[in-house]
Amino acid sequence: MSASPTLPPDRSRVTTEHRNPASLSLDALDTASAVRLIVEDHRAVPDAVAAAVPALATLIDQISARMGRGGRVIYIGAGTSGRLGVLDAAECPPTFQSDPKQVVGIIAGGDASLRRSSESREDDPNGAAQDLESLSLTEHDMLLGIAAGGTTPYVLGALIIAKAAGAGTALITCAEPAEPPPRCDHLIVLETGPEILTGSTRLKAGSATKLALNIISTCLFVQLGKVYSNLMVDLRATNTKLADRAIRVLIELCPELSRDDAARLLDRAAGNLKAAIVMQRLDVDLQTAQSLIAQQYGRLRLILDALE
């Protein structure tokens, strides 16, 4: 007599697994109608993220305070959720000239999972133990789990591991959980509802998650002084595109400069845009500019407002 197969957990209550009544005839639609349907369905994305503004703001303030004490934010997820976390982490250094160690992305199955599916790894609640141990988590760190359905064992297990190490914990999910996730300090629910293609959370859920991560990293580095007005001032001119952007920002904030003048100033500042701005506005050398920036913890507004 053969043994009964092991049944997987019943996820029928998870809203991201429900059928979307608007797409019951998806396979019978012409291309234009299918495109319009997906576009219309995605109108729920900004509304879902807007409803989470208070929770997102609280989380960002918590991460900012921790990073001000030398902490990090660690995104962790499996499948699409993991890929989105790794993507946002990878985009922070070129955008904000941030230390790559400040925002870390971990995906179940490692970097190979970015290109090749390894979704089976998400079933192991201890799967992240080695990666998290290598980070030597402290009370200044924040582990941010990402799980569209909110039930991924790999992610929920990571929350428990991180909490035991003293780190703060948070979870972004696109379905209200039946019960509070274990060891989760901050729960962010982006209620996007059923997908056009049933269960395919790379659609609305993925879009809402990407928007939320964009918000978290952008607001975080604004608070940490990486932005002045709406300009990326904490960049280095390491290629022609960034050199052009740096020159244009310099001229925007120092309109007395010609394009040639701005290029020469940027060269004297070793490509450091923020230092170049301070050098011009305060008429100081590079070393003095860097010292002033350090004294104000990188916040350019505090330096320039003192001139008013």
C-alpha positions, 0 to 999 in steps of 0.5 A, spaced: 500 500 500 503 506 497 503 512 502 499 518 501 502 524 498 504 530 502 499 535 501 502 542 500 499 548 505 492 550 503 493 557 500 486 558 498 485 564 503 491 568 500 487 573 495 493 573 490 491 566 489 484 568 487 481 568 480 480 575 477 473 575 475 475 580 470 479 576 466 475 569 466 475 570 458 483 572 458 485 566 453 479 569 448 481 576 448 484 579 442 491 582 443 489 590 444 483 587 449 488 583 453 493 589 453 487 594 455 485 589 461 492 588 464 493 596 464 486 597 467 487 592 472 494 595 474 490 602 476 489 598 483 497 599 484 498 606 486 491 605 490 494 599 494 501 603 495 497 609 497 493 606 503 500 603 506 503 610 506 503 611 514 506 604 515 511 605 509 513 612 513 514 609 519 518 603 517 522 608 513 523 613 519 526 606 523 531 604 517 533 611 517 535 612 524 538 605 524 542 607 518 544 613 522 547 609 527 551 605 522 546 599 520 543 596 514 537 594 510 537 587 508 531 585 503 530 578 502 525 574 498 524 568 493 522 568 486 520 575 483 520 578 490 527 576 491 529 579 484 525 585 486 529 586 492 536 585 489 534 590 483 533 595 488 539 594 492 543 594 486 540 601 484 542 604 490 550 605 489 549 608 482 543 613 484 546 615 491 553 614 491 551 609 497 556 604 500 553 597 497 553 594 504 548 599 506 542 596 502 543 588 501 539 584 497 538 576 498 534 572 494 533 564 495 538 560 491 543 566 490 545 570 485 543 564 480 536 565 481 536 572 478 536 568 471 534 561 473 528 559 477 529 556 483 522 557 487 523 550 490 528 554 495 522 558 498 520 552 502 526 552 507 524 556 513 532 555 514 534 557 507 537 564 509 541 562 515 547 562 512 547 568 508 544 572 514 549 569 519 555 572 514 552 579 515 553 578 523 546 582 524 546 587 529 540 591 533 542 597 528 540 593 522 533 592 519 531 585 515 525 587 510 522 580 508 518 581 501 513 575 500 507 577 495 502 572 498 505 573 505 506 565 506 513 564 504 517 559 509 524 562 506 522 569 508 518 568 514 524 563 517 528 569 515 524 574 520 525 569 526 533 568 524 534 576 524 529 577 530 533 572 534 540 576 532 537 583 535 535 586 528 529 589 526 524 586 522 519 588 517 515 584 511 512 587 505 506 583 502 500 583 497 495 579 501 493 581 508 495 575 512 490 570 516 495 572 522 500 576 524 507 574 521 512 571 527 517 576 529 515 581 524 515 588 527 513 592 521 507 589 516 506 593 510 500 590 506 499 592 499 492 589 497 492 588 490 487 583 489 487 577 484 491 577 478 489 577 471 493 571 470 491 567 476 497 567 481 502 570 477 504 575 482 509 578 477 504 582 475 500 587 480 503 585 486 510 585 483 509 592 480 506 594 487 512 591 491 517 595 486 513 602 487 514 600 495 521 599 494 522 605 490 519 609 495 523 606 501 530 607 498 529 614 495 526 617 501 531 613 506 537 616 502 533 623 501 533 623 509 540 621 509 542 627 505 544 624 498 539 629 495 538 637 495 532 639 492 530 634 487 537 633 485 542 627 485 547 631 488 551 625 491 554 622 485 561 622 482 562 623 474 565 616 473 562 616 465 560 621 460 552 621 462 554 622 469 559 627 467 554 631 463 548 630 469 553 633 474 555 639 470 548 641 469 546 640 476 552 645 478 550 650 473 543 649 476 545 651 483 551 655 481 548 659 474 554 664 474 558 658 471 559 656 464 559 649 462 566 649 461 567 652 468 563 647 471 567 642 467 573 645 470 570 645 477 568 638 477 575 636 475 578 640 481 573 636 485 575 629 483 568 628 480 565 629 487 559 633 485 557 635 492 564 638 494 564 642 487 557 645 489 560 647 496 567 649 493 563 654 488 558 657 493 562 658 499 569 659 495 573 654 498 578 649 496 576 641 496 579 639 503 575 645 506 568 643 502 569 635 504 570 637 511 564 642 511 560 636 508 562 631 513 560 636 519 553 636 516 553 629 515 552 630 508 546 634 508 548 640 503 541 644 505 544 645 512 551 648 508 547 652 503 541 655 508 547 658 512 549 662 506 542 665 506 
